[in-house]
């Protein structure tokens, strides 16, 4: 995949809008009942990077970033300010935030993930772009440390433990993360007159599977 491990300027993404999208196929039967099905196991996020642009200097920074990614060709990291860590927005990531696996005595590699729960239902989202240096891990309730005890592949979200956890031992984690995205356009249109009139350019960004 054409992906650059570089983050879109965070000061500009802070003012953006966006969120998750689901795809649901709905068939209305002759008796009025519905059959609903989703071909997507995971949601896909959309953002508008243009809403964070407030000046011509901001626009120049976005255009430079856009050109370096060759438009839609190369993906990049995006900080979703409404959902960027393993815990609540007001808290700091901790070792018990997310259960990422259970030991079996042989497995040493675990995928970071985040669970979203409401009532009895939940959704587990794979996290593929953790922020370097942010991952904290616990095995059996005891914190272990990056370097001597585990390594993190920040391009995939996989953590590799030095020692396989025993049978039934819980592995949990806390972390900050980015969303893998690309520009959803090959064209950026703006003008000096537009900025003078307070016009905000639209720069769509869409999540990619990695």
TAVENMO-V774755 format. One record per backbone hydrogen bond with DSSP energy under -1.0 kcal/mol. CO is the residue of the C=O (numbers start at 1). NH is the residue of the N-H. E is the energy in kcal/mol with one decimal. If there is no record, write none. Layout:
# TAVENMO-V774755
co=CO nh=NH e=E
co=CO nh=NH e=E
This chain:
# TAVENMO-V774755
co=1 nh=3 e=-1.2
co=2 nh=75 e=-2.8
co=4 nh=6 e=-2.4
co=6 nh=77 e=-2.9
co=9 nh=12 e=-1.0
co=9 nh=13 e=-1.9
co=10 nh=14 e=-1.5
co=13 nh=16 e=-1.6
co=17 nh=48 e=-2.1
co=19 nh=46 e=-2.3
co=21 nh=44 e=-2.4
co=25 nh=37 e=-2.3
co=27 nh=35 e=-2.5
co=29 nh=32 e=-1.9
co=33 nh=29 e=-3.2
co=35 nh=27 e=-2.6
co=37 nh=25 e=-3.8
co=44 nh=21 e=-1.8
co=45 nh=207 e=-2.8
co=46 nh=19 e=-2.0
co=47 nh=205 e=-2.8
co=49 nh=52 e=-1.2
co=50 nh=53 e=-1.5
co=55 nh=59 e=-2.1
co=56 nh=60 e=-2.4
co=57 nh=61 e=-1.9
co=58 nh=62 e=-2.2
co=59 nh=63 e=-2.6
co=60 nh=64 e=-2.2
co=61 nh=65 e=-2.0
co=62 nh=66 e=-3.0
co=63 nh=67 e=-2.8
co=64 nh=68 e=-2.1
co=65 nh=69 e=-1.4
co=66 nh=71 e=-2.3
co=67 nh=70 e=-1.1
co=69 nh=74 e=-1.8
co=70 nh=73 e=-1.7
co=75 nh=4 e=-2.6
co=76 nh=181 e=-2.9
co=77 nh=8 e=-2.8
co=78 nh=179 e=-3.0
co=80 nh=83 e=-1.9
co=84 nh=177 e=-2.6
co=88 nh=91 e=-1.8
co=94 nh=97 e=-1.6
co=98 nh=173 e=-2.5
co=101 nh=171 e=-2.7
co=103 nh=168 e=-2.8
co=108 nh=161 e=-3.2
co=110 nh=159 e=-3.1
co=112 nh=127 e=-2.5
co=114 nh=125 e=-3.3
co=116 nh=123 e=-2.2
co=118 nh=121 e=-1.8
co=121 nh=118 e=-2.7
co=123 nh=116 e=-3.0
co=125 nh=114 e=-2.4
co=129 nh=178 e=-3.0
co=131 nh=134 e=-2.2
co=136 nh=174 e=-2.2
co=137 nh=144 e=-2.3
co=138 nh=172 e=-2.4
co=139 nh=142 e=-1.5
co=142 nh=139 e=-2.5
co=145 nh=149 e=-2.3
co=145 nh=150 e=-1.0
co=149 nh=162 e=-2.9
co=150 nh=147 e=-3.0
co=151 nh=160 e=-2.5
co=153 nh=156 e=-1.3
co=153 nh=157 e=-2.8
co=157 nh=112 e=-2.8
co=158 nh=153 e=-2.7
co=159 nh=110 e=-2.5
co=160 nh=151 e=-2.2
co=165 nh=105 e=-2.3
co=166 nh=169 e=-2.0
co=169 nh=103 e=-3.3
co=170 nh=140 e=-3.1
co=171 nh=100 e=-2.5
co=171 nh=101 e=-1.1
co=172 nh=138 e=-2.5
co=173 nh=98 e=-2.3
co=174 nh=136 e=-3.1
co=175 nh=86 e=-2.5
co=176 nh=131 e=-2.7
co=179 nh=78 e=-1.4
co=180 nh=208 e=-2.5
co=181 nh=76 e=-2.8
co=182 nh=206 e=-2.6
co=191 nh=195 e=-1.9
co=192 nh=196 e=-2.2
co=193 nh=197 e=-1.5
co=194 nh=199 e=-3.3
co=195 nh=198 e=-1.4
co=203 nh=49 e=-2.7
co=204 nh=184 e=-2.9
co=205 nh=47 e=-2.9
co=206 nh=182 e=-1.9
